[in-house]
């Protein structure tokens, strides 16, 4: 992976080139990751879903001087095109952050056993397989850079049932397993792969969950730190994982949830 260029300053991610997928608005986890990576010196390209989202996200991209591309991972070839465009604009790619998740509300709000085959498959395609596709697209670019890092976003509902998390639980469990398999496959090429598991934060995607306010209230009340985490704290962990400080780490799911995952 490209090292820090002293001529570009001494910030932790100076000289690093990254793609952050899934910016929706100023409350999105992807934006927290992008803002912190930029603050630490990285040059970035951002993606949002479509032209409607672009109107909201463009001011954010301008704030950190990052090109903004549209990417619907369900559209054939869209993700590969965005990865190639990002690499062309940045002169290569050293890391990518995947913060994309979606499920049909009818399937998300019902019992997992009642989910439709089509809804389950689409949720898996958007929220899990798109990370595998991202790895496939980034692999040759990381090879040119001498290595790289991939980070995706999970949640504790992947490892134990969480009320109202429903269909996303099994899908996030698959995503965490995918992280381990990708880490094994890409490790010999000096590519590191991680999942970040934040506590509940009020994003637009989280708003699709039933009683999300109750989930946040429980986290505030029972987490050892007695609070929710911030987008900056999530972004700081992602920035650490794509930087030199995490050079000996791969294949892990790391929590940033004020300790809520240890409470039973």
Phi and psi in degrees as a GROMACS rama.xvg file:
@    title "Ramachandran Plot"
@    xaxis  label "Phi"
@    yaxis  label "Psi"
@TYPE xy
-57.8639  128.717  UNK-2
-81.9721  174.283  UNK-3
-71.9125  129.209  UNK-4
-91.0849  112.606  UNK-5
-56.8752  -27.9999  UNK-6
-68.9219  -16.0333  UNK-7
-101.753  8.08945  UNK-8
107.908  177.446  UNK-9
-112.346  15.6716  UNK-10
-65.5002  149.727  UNK-11
-55.9526  -34.358  UNK-12
-110.262  19.285  UNK-13
-58.6188  132.269  UNK-14
86.6175  -9.81518  UNK-15
-84.3609  146.718  UNK-16
-121.447  123.678  UNK-17
-136.545  154.375  UNK-18
-114.492  126.836  UNK-19
-115.889  116.501  UNK-20
-100.9  133.747  UNK-21
107.699  20.3602  UNK-22
-68.7457  130.206  UNK-23
-117.453  -40.2207  UNK-24
-167.468  -172.315  UNK-25
-70.7425  -10.1004  UNK-26
-98.0895  -1.11233  UNK-27
-80.8034  147.614  UNK-28
-60.356  -38.1449  UNK-29
-57.8801  -40.1144  UNK-30
-66.9501  -40.5682  UNK-31
-58.5308  -40.8123  UNK-32
-68.3574  -42.6846  UNK-33
-65.5553  -45.3423  UNK-34
-61.2144  -42.0479  UNK-35
-72.5389  -39.5245  UNK-36
-62.6342  -41.1749  UNK-37
-64.4995  -41.2338  UNK-38
-60.7137  -31.5279  UNK-39
-89.1777  8.57859  UNK-40
105.469  -1.60519  UNK-41
-74.4005  148.27  UNK-42
-97.0948  132.528  UNK-43
-129.42  156.144  UNK-44
-121.266  136.881  UNK-45
-110.696  155.216  UNK-46
-127.264  149.007  UNK-47
-129.716  174.078  UNK-48
-69.6972  -49.8726  UNK-49
-158.104  -174.666  UNK-50
-64.8506  -31.9573  UNK-51
-62.6073  -43.6581  UNK-52
-69.4485  -30.1285  UNK-53
-57.9055  -38.3669  UNK-54
-60.0129  -33.3334  UNK-55
-82.6625  -36.1599  UNK-56
-87.7686  -20.5951  UNK-57
-56.887  -45.1691  UNK-58
-61.2936  -32.5889  UNK-59
-67.0765  -45.3708  UNK-60
-61.2352  -40.4985  UNK-61
-64.3959  -33.0865  UNK-62
-59.4236  -33.7952  UNK-63
-112.523  14.6318  UNK-64
56.5082  47.6232  UNK-65
-118.21  133.804  UNK-66
-60.6912  147.547  UNK-67
-121.15  125.042  UNK-68
-117.996  152.207  UNK-69
-91.5814  139.148  UNK-70
-149.768  111.793  UNK-71
-103.563  106.574  UNK-72
-66.8421  -12.381  UNK-73
-81.1976  -14.5593  UNK-74
-82.0928  124.93  UNK-75
-55.3261  128.592  UNK-76
82.2987  -7.86618  UNK-77
-65.7025  -45.0508  UNK-78
-66.3935  -43.0107  UNK-79
-60.4954  -39.7974  UNK-80
-65.2971  -41.473  UNK-81
-66.5412  -40.6555  UNK-82
-61.2176  -43.793  UNK-83
-67.1557  -39.8834  UNK-84
-64.8324  -40.4648  UNK-85
-62.2238  -45.8365  UNK-86
-63.5382  -37.6835  UNK-87
-66.2324  -39.9162  UNK-88
-73.7293  -30.2135  UNK-89
-97.7919  -10.1515  UNK-90
79.1833  24.7271  UNK-91
134.951  -177.85  UNK-92
-146.768  132.557  UNK-93
-111.359  -23.8346  UNK-94
-158.736  160.865  UNK-95
-142.929  140.636  UNK-96
-115.568  124.282  UNK-97
-106.501  110.822  UNK-98
-129.339  65.4742  UNK-99
-128.957  125.396  UNK-100
-152.751  143.011  UNK-101
-161.842  145.718  UNK-102
-146.708  145.436  UNK-103
-61.3547  134.391  UNK-104
-59.1493  -36.3466  UNK-105
-61.1221  -36.3948  UNK-106
-83.0329  -35.4137  UNK-107
-66.9328  -37.1281  UNK-108
-85.8657  -9.82946  UNK-109
-97.591  -176.261  UNK-110
-70.5273  148.015  UNK-111
-59.2738  -39.9612  UNK-112
-66.1893  -17.9683  UNK-113
-97.4308  -0.498248  UNK-114
-64.6449  146.627  UNK-115
-78.2333  149.041  UNK-116
-55.597  -40.7016  UNK-117
-67.7632  -42.4939  UNK-118
-65.6468  -41.5834  UNK-119
-62.4713  -44.7084  UNK-120
-64.2975  -42.4626  UNK-121
-66.5627  -39.8153  UNK-122
-61.3119  -42.6453  UNK-123
-66.0404  -40.3806  UNK-124
-63.3155  -48.3973  UNK-125
-73.4595  -45.0495  UNK-126
-90.9101  -18.0674  UNK-127
-126.536  -60.4104  UNK-128
-62.5001  -27.576  UNK-129
-60.7275  -27.2379  UNK-130
-71.2895  -38.2807  UNK-131
-63.2199  -42.2517  UNK-132
-64.5644  -38.9408  UNK-133
-60.2139  -44.4517  UNK-134
-60.0543  -43.2432  UNK-135
-60.2269  -42.3497  UNK-136
-70.7985  -34.8946  UNK-137
-82.2638  -22.4487  UNK-138
-52.7297  -49.7129  UNK-139
-66.4595  -31.0908  UNK-140
-70.8737  -39.9697  UNK-141
-64.9133  -36.0599  UNK-142
-60.5629  -39.586  UNK-143
-65.146  -30.9522  UNK-144
-88.4638  -4.86869  UNK-145
85.0903  11.0856  UNK-146
146.087  -178.222  UNK-147
-177.741  -176.022  UNK-148
-146.443  141.206  UNK-149
-125.048  135.644  UNK-150
-133.097  135.47  UNK-151
-126.591  173.947  UNK-152
-115.541  128.312  UNK-153
-119.937  -162.822  UNK-154
-160.984  155.098  UNK-155
-62.1429  -19.3446  UNK-156
-61.348  -9.12355  UNK-157
-72.79  -26.6153  UNK-158
-111.709  -16.809  UNK-159
-151.183  151.717  UNK-160
-62.5024  133.627  UNK-161
-122.138  129.473  UNK-162
-54.2269  131.864  UNK-163
73.5439  -0.414469  UNK-164
-79.9252  -28.0182  UNK-165
50.5686  -127.688  UNK-166
-57.0253  -31.6699  UNK-167
-66.0413  -23.9454  UNK-168
-60.5294  -57.4289  UNK-169
-59.8214  -35.1639  UNK-170
-68.9236  -41.1419  UNK-171
-68.5131  -31.7213  UNK-172
-61.774  -42.5857  UNK-173
-62.7611  -38.872  UNK-174
-62.9006  -42.5452  UNK-175
-66.1236  -37.0685  UNK-176
-64.6555  -40.223  UNK-177
-59.6531  -40.1962  UNK-178
-55.4958  -44.5873  UNK-179
-66.7899  -39.8898  UNK-180
-68.5657  -42.5206  UNK-181
-63.4976  -39.7496  UNK-182
-60.5115  -40.0504  UNK-183
-68.11  -42.6814  UNK-184
-72.1494  -35.8591  UNK-185
-97.104  -12.8386  UNK-186
-53.167  -44.6257  UNK-187
-60.5848  -15.9452  UNK-188
-101.097  15.2774  UNK-189
62.5071  35.8644  UNK-190
-110.143  125.111  UNK-191
-103.334  144.11  UNK-192
-134.858  131.479  UNK-193
-142.006  158.647  UNK-194
-114.682  138.321  UNK-195
-102.668  133.087  UNK-196
-117.447  90.6712  UNK-197
-76.081  157.395  UNK-198
-71.2752  176.013  UNK-199
-64.0468  129.286  UNK-200
-131.433  146.671  UNK-201
-78.1896  75.301  UNK-202
-93.1613  168.383  UNK-203
-64.5959  -39.3251  UNK-204
-62.3745  -41.3027  UNK-205
-65.3151  -26.0287  UNK-206
-62.5671  -16.0669  UNK-207
-77.8427  -13.1614  UNK-208
-81.1624  142.716  UNK-209
-71.0096  140.703  UNK-210
51.9893  43.3803  UNK-211
-66.9168  -30.8282  UNK-212
-60.039  -38.5823  UNK-213
-66.1852  -37.367  UNK-214
-63.3044  -43.1043  UNK-215
-67.0921  -38.9718  UNK-216
-63.0276  -40.3086  UNK-217
-63.6937  -41.1703  UNK-218
-63.3528  -43.5699  UNK-219
-61.5721  -40.9817  UNK-220
-76.161  -34.5218  UNK-221
-109.199  -17.4067  UNK-222
-62.8191  140.792  UNK-223
-52.8558  -34.7802  UNK-224
-84.9189  -2.88042  UNK-225
55.8128  41.0327  UNK-226
-162.864  170.129  UNK-227
-86.7765  162.327  UNK-228
-89.8659  164.38  UNK-229
-104.236  162.362  UNK-230
-60.631  -35.5152  UNK-231
-64.1706  -38.4937  UNK-232
-67.2555  -38.4739  UNK-233
-65.9198  -45.3416  UNK-234
-62.9743  -35.5406  UNK-235
-64.9288  -39.1428  UNK-236
-66.4717  -44.4917  UNK-237
-60.9666  -41.6584  UNK-238
-63.8144  -40.154  UNK-239
-59.8973  -43.4591  UNK-240
-67.3982  -29.2184  UNK-241
-90.8015  -2.86694  UNK-242
-100.074  -176.821  UNK-243
-67.6405  -26.2907  UNK-244
-62.1706  -24.058  UNK-245
-106.767  23.5551  UNK-246
-62.4162  -23.6988  UNK-247
-99.002  14.3366  UNK-248
-119.191  141.124  UNK-249
-163.41  157.843  UNK-250
78.1548  15.7792  UNK-251
-108.414  156.768  UNK-252
-106.755  118.236  UNK-253
-111.386  130.826  UNK-254
-88.5285  139.464  UNK-255
-135.086  84.6883  UNK-256
-143.646  24.9764  UNK-257
60.1235  21.7326  UNK-258
86.3046  6.01091  UNK-259
-60.5172  -30.118  UNK-260
-69.4594  -15.8907  UNK-261
-88.6449  -7.71287  UNK-262
-87.3034  132.22  UNK-263
